[in-house]
Amino acid sequence: MSIKRRKTRKVKVGSIYIGGNAPISIQSMAKADTRDVNAIVSEIKRLQGAGCEIVRVAVKDKEAAHALKDIKKRINIPLVADIHFDPRLAMLAIENHADKIRINPGNTKKNDLLDIANLAKTKKIPIRIGLNSGSTPKGVTMIALAQETIKLFQRCSFRDIIISLKSSNILETVDAYRRMAVLCDYPFHLGLTATGLPESGIVKSSICIGTLLLSGIGDTIRVSLTGDSVKEVSVVKTILSSLDIRRFGHEVISCPTCGRCQVDLEGIVKELVERLEQKGRAKGNIRPLRIAVMGCEVNGPGEARDSDIGIAAGKHSGVLFKKGKIVRKIEEKDFVDTLVKEIDTMGHS
């Protein structure tokens, strides 16, 4: 099965494109106070190191807007200014070199939106029309407000637009994006808002975002979690990898184990993943591989055979498979070392 992606315009954000034929990009939002330049730069660098490609910061006052200029000097990732209520902050953010502005039509007046769009057009800065169900006026749908804002922007020939339609309800969010997808050709920023702590937020976000991606909808993603922003990045990467949309490293599959398992499979898989992560995500001339680590003879041989490399375990030992063929028997204590050595060789082949 292949996913047929929705055709959209291509919008440039700093050095990255969103929409069109550009890869679906990974976003997060820094959680430090934007006015604390050292803290926000440190967090942004951690996010970029984890694989974040676009980062957003809250601009809640003039001091935060002016801080964008200093932040930009110390990072090399597109910077998005998140604006609510005060249109003057959007203007300041644009003047202080933000790469994109996120505005919320639910708390911004029409005339102010038009002024922001005119300045953004002059400075060639894109705008995300970022709608949330929690801040949409009563009796107005997110779709209606998005359409109204798009028409407003188009009046001044501004079309560097990205759209998001977020709710904390999965069904409402999926429905809004699906309906909007047939009404315009602007790229979509996907996300589910206010998902809670990672344990529940990851499940909710994966269901919502995964459903939309399978429908070909989505051009850039932010997973919103209550907690460390770096975790948001790893979840987006996992979602994209799981759907085979993008690959960021080797894929390790392993069985859940049962009474048939006679090796420490959990410990083996954890050590293998840690060793692979230490080597960094696959890039350059490294070919991402599918690696199977299976605990018994039921599904083990089949999964190992169908993977690039794998082990089907028995009693304190296992059979190594490589490119569908049995290579040799190895002892449990040698599982990880053997796999890492073989993976290094195969990943460069």
Contacts in CASP RR format, 6 or more apart in sequence:
PFRMAT RR
TARGET T0000
AUTHOR 0000-0000-0000
METHOD contacts of the structure
MODEL  1
MSIKRRKTRKVKVGSIYIGGNAPISIQSMAKADTRDVNAIVSEIKRLQGA
GCEIVRVAVKDKEAAHALKDIKKRINIPLVADIHFDPRLAMLAIENHADK
IRINPGNTKKNDLLDIANLAKTKKIPIRIGLNSGSTPKGVTMIALAQETI
KLFQRCSFRDIIISLKSSNILETVDAYRRMAVLCDYPFHLGLTATGLPES
GIVKSSICIGTLLLSGIGDTIRVSLTGDSVKEVSVVKTILSSLDIRRFGH
EVISCPTCGRCQVDLEGIVKELVERLEQKGRAKGNIRPLRIAVMGCEVNG
PGEARDSDIGIAAGKHSGVLFKKGKIVRKIEEKDFVDTLVKEIDTMGHS
3 213 0 8 1.000
3 214 0 8 1.000
3 216 0 8 1.000
3 243 0 8 1.000
3 245 0 8 1.000
4 216 0 8 1.000
5 216 0 8 1.000
5 218 0 8 1.000
6 181 0 8 1.000
6 188 0 8 1.000
6 215 0 8 1.000
6 216 0 8 1.000
6 217 0 8 1.000
6 218 0 8 1.000
7 20 0 8 1.000
7 185 0 8 1.000
8 19 0 8 1.000
8 20 0 8 1.000
8 185 0 8 1.000
8 186 0 8 1.000
8 187 0 8 1.000
8 188 0 8 1.000
8 219 0 8 1.000
9 19 0 8 1.000
9 20 0 8 1.000
9 159 0 8 1.000
9 161 0 8 1.000
9 185 0 8 1.000
9 186 0 8 1.000
9 187 0 8 1.000
10 17 0 8 1.000
10 18 0 8 1.000
10 19 0 8 1.000
10 20 0 8 1.000
10 21 0 8 1.000
10 22 0 8 1.000
10 187 0 8 1.000
11 17 0 8 1.000
11 18 0 8 1.000
11 19 0 8 1.000
11 126 0 8 1.000
11 160 0 8 1.000
11 161 0 8 1.000
11 162 0 8 1.000
11 186 0 8 1.000
11 187 0 8 1.000
12 18 0 8 1.000
12 126 0 8 1.000
12 160 0 8 1.000
13 54 0 8 1.000
13 78 0 8 1.000
13 80 0 8 1.000
13 99 0 8 1.000
13 100 0 8 1.000
13 126 0 8 1.000
13 162 0 8 1.000
14 78 0 8 1.000
14 99 0 8 1.000
14 100 0 8 1.000
15 78 0 8 1.000
16 22 0 8 1.000
16 25 0 8 1.000
16 53 0 8 1.000
16 54 0 8 1.000
16 78 0 8 1.000
18 25 0 8 1.000
18 126 0 8 1.000
18 162 0 8 1.000
18 187 0 8 1.000
18 189 0 8 1.000
18 219 0 8 1.000
18 220 0 8 1.000
19 187 0 8 1.000
19 219 0 8 1.000
19 220 0 8 1.000
20 187 0 8 1.000
20 219 0 8 1.000
22 219 0 8 1.000
23 246 0 8 1.000
24 213 0 8 1.000
24 218 0 8 1.000
24 219 0 8 1.000
24 220 0 8 1.000
24 221 0 8 1.000
24 240 0 8 1.000
24 245 0 8 1.000
24 246 0 8 1.000
25 53 0 8 1.000
25 54 0 8 1.000
25 219 0 8 1.000
25 220 0 8 1.000
25 221 0 8 1.000
26 51 0 8 1.000
26 52 0 8 1.000
26 53 0 8 1.000
26 54 0 8 1.000
26 220 0 8 1.000
26 221 0 8 1.000
26 233 0 8 1.000
26 236 0 8 1.000
26 237 0 8 1.000
26 240 0 8 1.000
27 52 0 8 1.000
27 53 0 8 1.000
27 54 0 8 1.000
27 55 0 8 1.000
27 56 0 8 1.000
27 80 0 8 1.000
27 189 0 8 1.000
27 220 0 8 1.000
27 221 0 8 1.000
27 222 0 8 1.000
27 236 0 8 1.000
28 47 0 8 1.000
28 52 0 8 1.000
28 55 0 8 1.000
28 56 0 8 1.000
28 222 0 8 1.000
28 223 0 8 1.000
28 229 0 8 1.000
28 230 0 8 1.000
28 232 0 8 1.000
28 233 0 8 1.000
28 236 0 8 1.000
29 55 0 8 1.000
29 56 0 8 1.000
29 57 0 8 1.000
29 58 0 8 1.000
29 82 0 8 1.000
29 222 0 8 1.000
29 224 0 8 1.000
29 229 0 8 1.000
29 232 0 8 1.000
30 40 0 8 1.000
30 43 0 8 1.000
30 44 0 8 1.000
30 47 0 8 1.000
30 55 0 8 1.000
30 56 0 8 1.000
30 57 0 8 1.000
30 229 0 8 1.000
31 43 0 8 1.000
31 227 0 8 1.000
31 229 0 8 1.000
32 39 0 8 1.000
32 40 0 8 1.000
32 42 0 8 1.000
32 43 0 8 1.000
33 39 0 8 1.000
33 40 0 8 1.000
33 64 0 8 1.000
34 40 0 8 1.000
34 57 0 8 1.000
34 58 0 8 1.000
34 59 0 8 1.000
34 60 0 8 1.000
34 64 0 8 1.000
34 67 0 8 1.000
34 68 0 8 1.000
34 71 0 8 1.000
35 61 0 8 1.000
35 63 0 8 1.000
35 64 0 8 1.000
35 67 0 8 1.000
37 67 0 8 1.000
37 70 0 8 1.000
37 71 0 8 1.000
37 74 0 8 1.000
40 57 0 8 1.000
40 67 0 8 1.000
40 71 0 8 1.000
41 71 0 8 1.000
41 74 0 8 1.000
41 75 0 8 1.000
43 229 0 8 1.000
44 55 0 8 1.000
44 71 0 8 1.000
44 75 0 8 1.000
44 77 0 8 1.000
44 79 0 8 1.000
45 75 0 8 1.000
46 229 0 8 1.000
46 230 0 8 1.000
47 55 0 8 1.000
47 77 0 8 1.000
47 229 0 8 1.000
47 230 0 8 1.000
47 233 0 8 1.000
48 55 0 8 1.000
48 75 0 8 1.000
48 76 0 8 1.000
48 77 0 8 1.000
50 230 0 8 1.000
50 233 0 8 1.000
50 234 0 8 1.000
51 233 0 8 1.000
51 237 0 8 1.000
51 248 0 8 1.000
51 281 0 8 1.000
52 77 0 8 1.000
52 233 0 8 1.000
53 77 0 8 1.000
53 78 0 8 1.000
54 77 0 8 1.000
54 78 0 8 1.000
54 80 0 8 1.000
54 99 0 8 1.000
54 100 0 8 1.000
54 220 0 8 1.000
55 75 0 8 1.000
55 77 0 8 1.000
55 78 0 8 1.000
55 79 0 8 1.000
55 80 0 8 1.000
56 79 0 8 1.000
56 80 0 8 1.000
56 81 0 8 1.000
56 82 0 8 1.000
56 102 0 8 1.000
56 222 0 8 1.000
57 64 0 8 1.000
57 68 0 8 1.000
57 71 0 8 1.000
57 79 0 8 1.000
57 80 0 8 1.000
57 81 0 8 1.000
57 82 0 8 1.000
58 64 0 8 1.000
58 82 0 8 1.000
59 65 0 8 1.000
59 68 0 8 1.000
59 81 0 8 1.000
59 82 0 8 1.000
59 83 0 8 1.000
59 89 0 8 1.000
59 92 0 8 1.000
59 93 0 8 1.000
60 84 0 8 1.000
60 89 0 8 1.000
61 89 0 8 1.000
62 88 0 8 1.000
62 89 0 8 1.000
62 92 0 8 1.000
64 89 0 8 1.000
65 81 0 8 1.000
65 89 0 8 1.000
65 92 0 8 1.000
65 93 0 8 1.000
65 96 0 8 1.000
66 92 0 8 1.000
66 96 0 8 1.000
67 96 0 8 1.000
68 79 0 8 1.000
68 81 0 8 1.000
68 93 0 8 1.000
68 96 0 8 1.000
68 97 0 8 1.000
68 98 0 8 1.000
69 96 0 8 1.000
69 97 0 8 1.000
71 79 0 8 1.000
72 79 0 8 1.000
72 96 0 8 1.000
72 97 0 8 1.000
72 98 0 8 1.000
78 99 0 8 1.000
78 100 0 8 1.000
79 97 0 8 1.000
79 98 0 8 1.000
79 99 0 8 1.000
79 100 0 8 1.000
80 98 0 8 1.000
80 99 0 8 1.000
80 100 0 8 1.000
80 101 0 8 1.000
80 102 0 8 1.000
80 128 0 8 1.000
81 89 0 8 1.000
81 90 0 8 1.000
81 93 0 8 1.000
81 94 0 8 1.000
81 98 0 8 1.000
81 100 0 8 1.000
81 101 0 8 1.000
81 102 0 8 1.000
82 102 0 8 1.000
83 89 0 8 1.000
83 90 0 8 1.000
83 93 0 8 1.000
83 101 0 8 1.000
83 102 0 8 1.000
83 103 0 8 1.000
83 104 0 8 1.000
83 108 0 8 1.000
84 103 0 8 1.000
84 104 0 8 1.000
84 107 0 8 1.000
84 108 0 8 1.000
84 135 0 8 1.000
85 107 0 8 1.000
85 108 0 8 1.000
87 108 0 8 1.000
87 109 0 8 1.000
87 112 0 8 1.000
87 113 0 8 1.000
87 115 0 8 1.000
87 116 0 8 1.000
90 101 0 8 1.000
90 103 0 8 1.000
90 116 0 8 1.000
90 119 0 8 1.000
91 115 0 8 1.000
91 116 0 8 1.000
91 119 0 8 1.000
93 101 0 8 1.000
94 101 0 8 1.000
94 116 0 8 1.000
94 119 0 8 1.000
94 120 0 8 1.000
94 123 0 8 1.000
94 125 0 8 1.000
95 123 0 8 1.000
98 125 0 8 1.000
99 125 0 8 1.000
99 126 0 8 1.000
100 125 0 8 1.000
100 126 0 8 1.000
100 127 0 8 1.000
100 128 0 8 1.000
100 162 0 8 1.000
101 116 0 8 1.000
101 120 0 8 1.000
101 125 0 8 1.000
101 126 0 8 1.000
101 127 0 8 1.000
101 128 0 8 1.000
102 127 0 8 1.000
102 128 0 8 1.000
102 130 0 8 1.000
103 113 0 8 1.000
103 116 0 8 1.000
103 127 0 8 1.000
103 128 0 8 1.000
103 129 0 8 1.000
103 130 0 8 1.000
104 130 0 8 1.000
104 131 0 8 1.000
104 132 0 8 1.000
104 135 0 8 1.000
105 113 0 8 1.000
105 129 0 8 1.000
105 130 0 8 1.000
105 131 0 8 1.000
105 145 0 8 1.000
105 146 0 8 1.000
105 148 0 8 1.000
105 149 0 8 1.000
106 131 0 8 1.000
106 135 0 8 1.000
106 136 0 8 1.000
106 137 0 8 1.000
106 145 0 8 1.000
107 135 0 8 1.000
108 116 0 8 1.000
110 152 0 8 1.000
113 149 0 8 1.000
113 152 0 8 1.000
113 153 0 8 1.000
114 152 0 8 1.000
114 153 0 8 1.000
114 155 0 8 1.000
114 156 0 8 1.000
116 127 0 8 1.000
117 127 0 8 1.000
117 152 0 8 1.000
117 153 0 8 1.000
117 156 0 8 1.000
117 158 0 8 1.000
118 156 0 8 1.000
118 158 0 8 1.000
119 125 0 8 1.000
120 126 0 8 1.000
120 127 0 8 1.000
120 158 0 8 1.000
120 160 0 8 1.000
121 156 0 8 1.000
121 157 0 8 1.000
121 158 0 8 1.000
121 160 0 8 1.000
124 160 0 8 1.000
125 160 0 8 1.000
126 160 0 8 1.000
126 161 0 8 1.000
126 162 0 8 1.000
127 153 0 8 1.000
127 158 0 8 1.000
127 160 0 8 1.000
127 161 0 8 1.000
127 162 0 8 1.000
128 161 0 8 1.000
128 162 0 8 1.000
128 163 0 8 1.000
128 164 0 8 1.000
128 189 0 8 1.000
129 146 0 8 1.000
129 149 0 8 1.000
129 150 0 8 1.000
129 153 0 8 1.000
129 161 0 8 1.000
129 162 0 8 1.000
129 163 0 8 1.000
129 164 0 8 1.000
130 163 0 8 1.000
130 164 0 8 1.000
130 165 0 8 1.000
130 166 0 8 1.000
130 189 0 8 1.000
131 142 0 8 1.000
131 145 0 8 1.000
131 146 0 8 1.000
131 163 0 8 1.000
131 164 0 8 1.000
131 165 0 8 1.000
131 166 0 8 1.000
132 142 0 8 1.000
132 166 0 8 1.000
132 167 0 8 1.000
132 193 0 8 1.000
133 142 0 8 1.000
133 166 0 8 1.000
133 167 0 8 1.000
133 168 0 8 1.000
133 169 0 8 1.000
133 172 0 8 1.000
133 193 0 8 1.000
134 167 0 8 1.000
136 142 0 8 1.000
136 145 0 8 1.000
137 145 0 8 1.000
141 176 0 8 1.000
142 165 0 8 1.000
142 167 0 8 1.000
142 176 0 8 1.000
143 165 0 8 1.000
143 176 0 8 1.000
143 179 0 8 1.000
143 180 0 8 1.000
143 183 0 8 1.000
146 163 0 8 1.000
146 165 0 8 1.000
146 180 0 8 1.000
147 183 0 8 1.000
147 184 0 8 1.000
150 161 0 8 1.000
150 163 0 8 1.000
150 184 0 8 1.000
150 186 0 8 1.000
153 159 0 8 1.000
153 161 0 8 1.000
159 186 0 8 1.000
161 186 0 8 1.000
162 186 0 8 1.000
162 187 0 8 1.000
162 188 0 8 1.000
162 189 0 8 1.000
162 219 0 8 1.000
162 220 0 8 1.000
163 180 0 8 1.000
163 184 0 8 1.000
163 186 0 8 1.000
163 187 0 8 1.000
163 188 0 8 1.000
163 189 0 8 1.000
164 188 0 8 1.000
164 189 0 8 1.000
164 190 0 8 1.000
164 191 0 8 1.000
165 173 0 8 1.000
165 176 0 8 1.000
165 177 0 8 1.000
165 180 0 8 1.000
165 188 0 8 1.000
166 173 0 8 1.000
166 191 0 8 1.000
166 192 0 8 1.000
166 193 0 8 1.000
167 173 0 8 1.000
167 176 0 8 1.000
167 192 0 8 1.000
167 193 0 8 1.000
168 192 0 8 1.000
168 193 0 8 1.000
168 194 0 8 1.000
168 195 0 8 1.000
170 192 0 8 1.000
170 204 0 8 1.000
170 207 0 8 1.000
170 208 0 8 1.000
170 211 0 8 1.000
173 191 0 8 1.000
173 192 0 8 1.000
173 208 0 8 1.000
174 208 0 8 1.000
174 211 0 8 1.000
174 212 0 8 1.000
177 188 0 8 1.000
177 190 0 8 1.000
177 212 0 8 1.000
177 217 0 8 1.000
177 218 0 8 1.000
178 212 0 8 1.000
178 215 0 8 1.000
178 217 0 8 1.000
180 188 0 8 1.000
181 188 0 8 1.000
181 215 0 8 1.000
181 217 0 8 1.000
187 218 0 8 1.000
187 219 0 8 1.000
187 220 0 8 1.000
188 217 0 8 1.000
188 218 0 8 1.000
188 219 0 8 1.000
188 220 0 8 1.000
189 218 0 8 1.000
189 219 0 8 1.000
189 220 0 8 1.000
189 221 0 8 1.000
189 222 0 8 1.000
190 208 0 8 1.000
190 209 0 8 1.000
190 212 0 8 1.000
190 213 0 8 1.000
190 217 0 8 1.000
190 218 0 8 1.000
190 219 0 8 1.000
190 220 0 8 1.000
190 221 0 8 1.000
190 222 0 8 1.000
191 205 0 8 1.000
191 208 0 8 1.000
191 209 0 8 1.000
191 221 0 8 1.000
191 222 0 8 1.000
191 223 0 8 1.000
191 224 0 8 1.000
192 201 0 8 1.000
192 204 0 8 1.000
192 205 0 8 1.000
192 208 0 8 1.000
192 209 0 8 1.000
192 223 0 8 1.000
192 224 0 8 1.000
193 224 0 8 1.000
194 224 0 8 1.000
195 201 0 8 1.000
195 202 0 8 1.000
195 204 0 8 1.000
195 205 0 8 1.000
195 223 0 8 1.000
195 224 0 8 1.000
195 225 0 8 1.000
195 226 0 8 1.000
196 225 0 8 1.000
196 226 0 8 1.000
197 225 0 8 1.000
197 226 0 8 1.000
197 227 0 8 1.000
198 225 0 8 1.000
198 226 0 8 1.000
198 227 0 8 1.000
198 231 0 8 1.000
198 235 0 8 1.000
201 223 0 8 1.000
201 225 0 8 1.000
202 223 0 8 1.000
202 225 0 8 1.000
202 235 0 8 1.000
205 223 0 8 1.000
205 224 0 8 1.000
205 225 0 8 1.000
205 235 0 8 1.000
205 239 0 8 1.000
206 235 0 8 1.000
206 238 0 8 1.000
206 239 0 8 1.000
209 221 0 8 1.000
209 223 0 8 1.000
209 236 0 8 1.000
209 239 0 8 1.000
210 239 0 8 1.000
210 243 0 8 1.000
212 218 0 8 1.000
213 239 0 8 1.000
213 240 0 8 1.000
213 243 0 8 1.000
213 245 0 8 1.000
214 243 0 8 1.000
221 236 0 8 1.000
221 239 0 8 1.000
221 240 0 8 1.000
222 232 0 8 1.000
222 236 0 8 1.000
223 232 0 8 1.000
223 235 0 8 1.000
223 236 0 8 1.000
223 239 0 8 1.000
224 232 0 8 1.000
225 231 0 8 1.000
225 232 0 8 1.000
225 235 0 8 1.000
237 246 0 8 1.000
237 248 0 8 1.000
240 246 0 8 1.000
240 248 0 8 1.000
241 247 0 8 1.000
241 248 0 8 1.000
241 249 0 8 1.000
241 251 0 8 1.000
247 282 0 8 1.000
247 288 0 8 1.000
248 281 0 8 1.000
248 282 0 8 1.000
248 288 0 8 1.000
249 276 0 8 1.000
249 281 0 8 1.000
249 282 0 8 1.000
249 286 0 8 1.000
249 288 0 8 1.000
250 276 0 8 1.000
250 282 0 8 1.000
250 288 0 8 1.000
250 289 0 8 1.000
250 290 0 8 1.000
250 291 0 8 1.000
250 343 0 8 1.000
251 288 0 8 1.000
251 289 0 8 1.000
251 290 0 8 1.000
251 291 0 8 1.000
252 269 0 8 1.000
252 272 0 8 1.000
252 273 0 8 1.000
252 276 0 8 1.000
252 291 0 8 1.000
252 293 0 8 1.000
253 290 0 8 1.000
253 291 0 8 1.000
253 292 0 8 1.000
253 293 0 8 1.000
253 303 0 8 1.000
253 307 0 8 1.000
254 265 0 8 1.000
254 269 0 8 1.000
254 292 0 8 1.000
254 293 0 8 1.000
254 294 0 8 1.000
254 295 0 8 1.000
255 261 0 8 1.000
255 265 0 8 1.000
255 294 0 8 1.000
255 295 0 8 1.000
255 296 0 8 1.000
255 299 0 8 1.000
255 300 0 8 1.000
255 303 0 8 1.000
257 265 0 8 1.000
257 266 0 8 1.000
257 295 0 8 1.000
258 296 0 8 1.000
260 295 0 8 1.000
260 296 0 8 1.000
260 297 0 8 1.000
260 298 0 8 1.000
261 295 0 8 1.000
261 296 0 8 1.000
261 313 0 8 1.000
262 295 0 8 1.000
262 296 0 8 1.000
262 313 0 8 1.000
262 314 0 8 1.000
262 315 0 8 1.000
262 316 0 8 1.000
263 295 0 8 1.000
263 313 0 8 1.000
263 314 0 8 1.000
263 315 0 8 1.000
263 316 0 8 1.000
263 317 0 8 1.000
263 318 0 8 1.000
263 332 0 8 1.000
263 335 0 8 1.000
264 332 0 8 1.000
265 293 0 8 1.000
265 294 0 8 1.000
265 295 0 8 1.000
265 313 0 8 1.000
268 293 0 8 1.000
268 332 0 8 1.000
268 335 0 8 1.000
268 336 0 8 1.000
269 293 0 8 1.000
271 336 0 8 1.000
272 291 0 8 1.000
272 293 0 8 1.000
272 335 0 8 1.000
272 336 0 8 1.000
272 339 0 8 1.000
272 340 0 8 1.000
275 336 0 8 1.000
275 340 0 8 1.000
276 340 0 8 1.000
276 343 0 8 1.000
282 288 0 8 1.000
282 347 0 8 1.000
285 348 0 8 1.000
286 347 0 8 1.000
286 348 0 8 1.000
287 346 0 8 1.000
287 347 0 8 1.000
287 348 0 8 1.000
287 349 0 8 1.000
288 347 0 8 1.000
289 307 0 8 1.000
289 308 0 8 1.000
289 309 0 8 1.000
289 343 0 8 1.000
289 346 0 8 1.000
289 347 0 8 1.000
290 307 0 8 1.000
290 308 0 8 1.000
291 307 0 8 1.000
291 308 0 8 1.000
291 309 0 8 1.000
291 310 0 8 1.000
291 339 0 8 1.000
291 343 0 8 1.000
292 300 0 8 1.000
292 303 0 8 1.000
292 304 0 8 1.000
292 306 0 8 1.000
292 307 0 8 1.000
292 309 0 8 1.000
292 310 0 8 1.000
292 311 0 8 1.000
292 312 0 8 1.000
292 321 0 8 1.000
293 310 0 8 1.000
293 311 0 8 1.000
293 313 0 8 1.000
293 335 0 8 1.000
293 339 0 8 1.000
294 300 0 8 1.000
294 301 0 8 1.000
294 303 0 8 1.000
294 304 0 8 1.000
294 310 0 8 1.000
294 311 0 8 1.000
294 312 0 8 1.000
294 313 0 8 1.000
295 312 0 8 1.000
295 313 0 8 1.000
295 314 0 8 1.000
296 312 0 8 1.000
296 313 0 8 1.000
296 314 0 8 1.000
297 312 0 8 1.000
297 314 0 8 1.000
300 312 0 8 1.000
300 313 0 8 1.000
301 312 0 8 1.000
301 319 0 8 1.000
301 321 0 8 1.000
302 312 0 8 1.000
303 310 0 8 1.000
303 312 0 8 1.000
304 310 0 8 1.000
304 311 0 8 1.000
304 312 0 8 1.000
304 319 0 8 1.000
304 321 0 8 1.000
304 324 0 8 1.000
305 321 0 8 1.000
305 324 0 8 1.000
305 325 0 8 1.000
306 324 0 8 1.000
307 321 0 8 1.000
307 324 0 8 1.000
308 322 0 8 1.000
308 323 0 8 1.000
308 346 0 8 1.000
309 320 0 8 1.000
309 321 0 8 1.000
309 322 0 8 1.000
309 323 0 8 1.000
309 339 0 8 1.000
309 342 0 8 1.000
309 343 0 8 1.000
309 346 0 8 1.000
310 320 0 8 1.000
310 321 0 8 1.000
310 322 0 8 1.000
310 339 0 8 1.000
311 318 0 8 1.000
311 319 0 8 1.000
311 320 0 8 1.000
311 321 0 8 1.000
311 330 0 8 1.000
311 335 0 8 1.000
311 338 0 8 1.000
311 339 0 8 1.000
312 318 0 8 1.000
312 319 0 8 1.000
312 321 0 8 1.000
313 332 0 8 1.000
313 335 0 8 1.000
316 331 0 8 1.000
316 332 0 8 1.000
317 329 0 8 1.000
317 330 0 8 1.000
317 331 0 8 1.000
317 332 0 8 1.000
318 329 0 8 1.000
318 330 0 8 1.000
318 331 0 8 1.000
318 332 0 8 1.000
318 335 0 8 1.000
319 326 0 8 1.000
319 328 0 8 1.000
319 329 0 8 1.000
319 330 0 8 1.000
320 326 0 8 1.000
320 327 0 8 1.000
320 328 0 8 1.000
320 329 0 8 1.000
320 330 0 8 1.000
320 338 0 8 1.000
320 342 0 8 1.000
321 327 0 8 1.000
322 342 0 8 1.000
322 346 0 8 1.000
330 338 0 8 1.000
END
